[in-house]
Amino acid sequence: QVQLVESGGGLVQPGGSLRLSCAVSGTIFRLKHMGWYRQAPGKQRELVASITSSSTTNYADSIEGRFTISRDNAAKTVYLQMNSLIPEDTAVYYCKIEQTNYWGQGTQVAVSS
């Protein structure tokens, strides 16, 4: 059974940082392309960043330069390092195995003073 478990969300002040983790089980992680998505209240879910099995990365324009996606194949985990957070980054963040319908349960990120 494929499972994705996110962690690392929380409340942070503007300008702060968070590191999200997504632990994956039940599949051959190193062969999978992975993505981080977010959904803010009243908005559609959007792709934030993705990383291929060969670690090629892609970022949404709204976060480029502030967020970094990475993966550890030995740990079967994908990460999202988020720096210089702004209130507009407030959302539930989800990880996903790209080209599948496997999603994590989401982790809440709130950026507020």
C-alpha positions as CSV (number, residue, x, y, z in Angstrom):
1,Q,0.0,0.0,0.0
2,V,1.4,3.4,-1.0
3,Q,1.5,5.9,1.7
4,L,2.8,9.5,1.9
5,V,3.1,11.2,5.3
6,E,3.9,14.9,5.5
7,S,5.3,16.7,8.5
8,G,6.9,19.9,9.5
9,G,4.1,22.4,9.1
10,G,3.2,25.0,11.7
11,L,2.8,28.7,12.5
12,V,5.7,31.0,11.6
13,Q,6.3,34.8,11.4
14,P,6.8,36.5,8.1
15,G,10.4,36.1,7.0
16,G,10.7,32.8,8.9
17,S,11.5,29.4,7.6
18,L,10.0,25.9,7.7
19,R,11.1,22.5,6.3
20,L,8.4,20.1,5.2
21,S,9.1,16.4,4.9
22,C,7.1,13.7,3.1
23,A,8.0,10.1,3.9
24,V,6.9,7.7,1.2
25,S,6.4,3.9,1.5
26,G,4.9,1.1,-0.5
27,T,6.6,2.0,-3.8
28,I,10.0,2.3,-5.4
29,F,10.7,5.8,-4.3
30,R,13.9,6.4,-6.3
31,L,12.0,5.9,-9.5
32,K,9.2,8.4,-8.8
33,H,8.9,12.0,-9.7
34,M,7.6,13.9,-6.7
35,G,5.7,17.2,-6.2
36,W,4.7,19.6,-3.5
37,Y,1.4,21.3,-3.9
38,R,-0.5,23.8,-1.8
39,Q,-4.1,24.9,-1.4
40,A,-5.0,28.1,0.3
41,P,-8.5,28.8,1.6
42,G,-10.9,29.4,-1.3
43,K,-8.3,28.7,-3.9
44,Q,-7.4,25.8,-6.2
45,R,-4.6,23.5,-5.4
46,E,-1.4,24.5,-7.2
47,L,1.9,23.0,-7.9
48,V,4.7,24.6,-5.8
49,A,7.7,22.5,-6.8
50,S,8.6,19.2,-8.4
51,I,11.6,17.0,-8.5
52,T,12.2,14.2,-11.0
53,S,13.8,10.8,-10.2
54,S,17.1,12.2,-11.5
55,S,16.6,15.3,-9.2
56,T,15.8,17.8,-11.9
57,T,13.7,20.5,-10.1
58,N,11.0,22.9,-11.2
59,Y,9.4,25.7,-9.3
60,A,6.3,27.9,-9.4
61,D,7.1,31.5,-10.3
62,S,5.6,32.7,-7.0
63,I,8.1,30.9,-4.8
64,E,11.2,30.6,-6.9
65,G,14.3,31.6,-5.1
66,R,12.6,31.2,-1.7
67,F,11.8,27.5,-1.6
68,T,14.0,24.5,-2.4
69,I,12.8,20.9,-3.1
70,S,15.1,18.0,-2.5
71,R,15.0,14.3,-2.0
72,D,16.8,11.6,-0.1
73,N,16.3,8.3,-1.9
74,A,17.8,6.3,1.0
75,A,15.3,7.8,3.4
76,K,12.5,7.7,0.8
77,T,11.7,11.2,1.7
78,V,11.1,14.4,-0.2
79,Y,11.7,17.8,1.4
80,L,10.5,21.4,0.9
81,Q,12.7,24.0,2.5
82,M,10.8,27.2,2.7
83,N,12.6,30.5,3.5
84,S,11.5,34.1,3.5
85,L,7.9,33.1,4.1
86,I,5.2,35.6,3.5
87,P,1.5,35.5,4.5
88,E,0.5,34.5,1.0
89,D,2.3,31.2,1.6
90,T,-0.3,30.2,4.1
91,A,-2.0,27.0,2.9
92,V,-2.2,23.3,3.4
93,Y,0.8,21.7,1.7
94,Y,0.6,18.3,0.1
95,C,3.1,16.0,-1.4
96,K,2.2,13.8,-4.4
97,I,3.7,11.1,-6.5
98,E,3.6,12.7,-9.9
99,Q,1.7,11.0,-12.7
100,T,-0.4,9.1,-10.1
101,N,-3.2,9.9,-7.8
102,Y,-1.3,9.2,-4.6
103,W,-1.3,12.2,-2.2
104,G,-0.4,12.8,1.4
105,Q,-2.8,14.0,4.0
106,G,-1.5,17.5,4.0
107,T,0.3,19.7,6.5
108,Q,-0.8,23.2,7.5
109,V,1.5,26.2,7.1
110,A,0.4,29.5,8.5
111,V,2.5,32.6,8.1
112,S,1.4,35.4,10.4
113,S,2.7,37.9,12.9
